[in-house]
Amino acid sequence: MISYLFLRNPEIFVIFARKVQCNTLLCMKIREVMKLQRMVLGITQQDLADMSEVAISTIKQIESGKGNPSLSTVEKIMDILGMEVKYEIRQTV
């Protein structure tokens, strides 16, 4: 199982993964994290696309739940949003 772990601050953890049990303070899908943080920062989808050098269509697809971004795309976007991406790989039985 691969999960993306976004560390916003030491008290809030956000996990996005398929079939993962959320036992942290806050669990959200990546699109929800992106949109929420983008709104907190007061930037538009176009602003985020320009700053991250990711196509506006990709940003829109991710936020609408239709996108399937690569890890490098996720890293670019989260970096602009001031969030760190950490990876965790676990074997499930």
N, C-alpha and C positions, 0 to 999 in steps of 0.2 A: 504494500500500500504506500502510495506517495501522498504526502500532504504538504501544503504550503503553510508555513507558520509565519504570521505577520506580527512583529513585536512593535507595538505603538509606544508603549511605555512599560515599565516593570510591573504594572498592576493590571494591564489589559492585554489579553492574548486573543487573537482571532485565528481560527483554523478553518481552512477551506479544503475539503476533500470529500470524495465519495465514500460512503460507508464508514465514516469515522464517528466515534462517540465523542460528543463534546462534553468534556468534564472541566472546562475552563470557565472563566468568568463570562465570556461573550463569544458566541459562535455565529459567524455570518458567512455568506457566500462572497466570493471575490468581487462580484459585481456590486454588491451592497457596500462593501468596504470602500471600493473605488468611488462610488457615487457619494457616499456620506463624507468621506475625507475631502473630495473635490469641492463639495458644497461648503464644508467647514472652512476651507481655504479661500472660498469665493472665486473659484476659477471655472470657466466654461469647459465644455468638452473640447472645443477648438483650442482653447488655451493649453489644455493638457496634451492634446495631440501635438501642438507646436513645440512645447517644452520638452516632451519626451521623444520627439521625432518618430511618433507612431501615427499611422494614418487615422484621420478622424473617423473613417468608416469602421476601423478596428475598435476604437474607443466606444463607438455607438453599439457595435455588436456585443462587446463584452458587457456593457452596462445593461443591455436588453436581455442578456442571458443566452444570446445566440452565438457568441464568439467562442473560439477555442484557442486562446492565445498560447504562444510558446513561452517557455520559462524566461527567455531573454526579454520578451515583450513585457511580461509581468514585472520583471526586475526594473526595466526602464520606467514604467508607469509608477510603480511603488516608490522608486527613488525620488521622483518629482513630487509625489504626495507626502514625502518625508517619512516613509515607512520602510522597514528593513525586511527582506525576504530571507527566511531560513528554511532549510529543507530537512525533512525527516523521512527516512525510509524504514518501514517496518515489515517484517515478514508476518503474514497472517496464516493461520492454519485452517 
